[in-house]
């Protein structure tokens, strides 16, 4: 069962649009735009394009994503420059959280479940039970109403960084 959950997490990261129906596509697009707003970049993500164009919406994000694809985005994500203050696995976690918002809220409140296990897997945490327990203990800080998916991810990474036990069992740190 655990392998299946991991497979679903990976599939969700690789092809989120494939799982959405036509109505959800519009809602997902709006939600991703809202998640990117206030982050210093638009839906194209962080990287050189975010420095040049910032959070402007519309077709300019096509040019921004092209600039991000120049090869500099990987180093920007790794070093935390060019508006890329979340490591690569954090970017994957943010996408997973965006896709599974309701389940993330429910299961982080309980501190257990397939979504929590999948999130622990994405963040390379070897002890998903400890991860779930610490997320439950910090639930009020991590998941406030009205914050973006990226801010939620930053708070999860900060929780990992600030907890000695999680820091030793998780590779993802903010």
WOQUI-V212339 format. One record per helix or strand of 2 or more residues. SS is the DSSP state (H for helix, E for strand). FROM is the first residue (numbers start at 1). TO is the last residue. If there is no record, write none. Layout:
ss = {SS,SS}
from = {FROM,FROM}
to = {TO,TO}
This chain:
ss = {H,H,H,H,H,H,H,H,H,H,H,H,H}
from = {2,16,22,48,60,72,88,101,114,128,139,149,164}
to = {14,19,36,53,68,79,99,110,122,137,142,162,169}
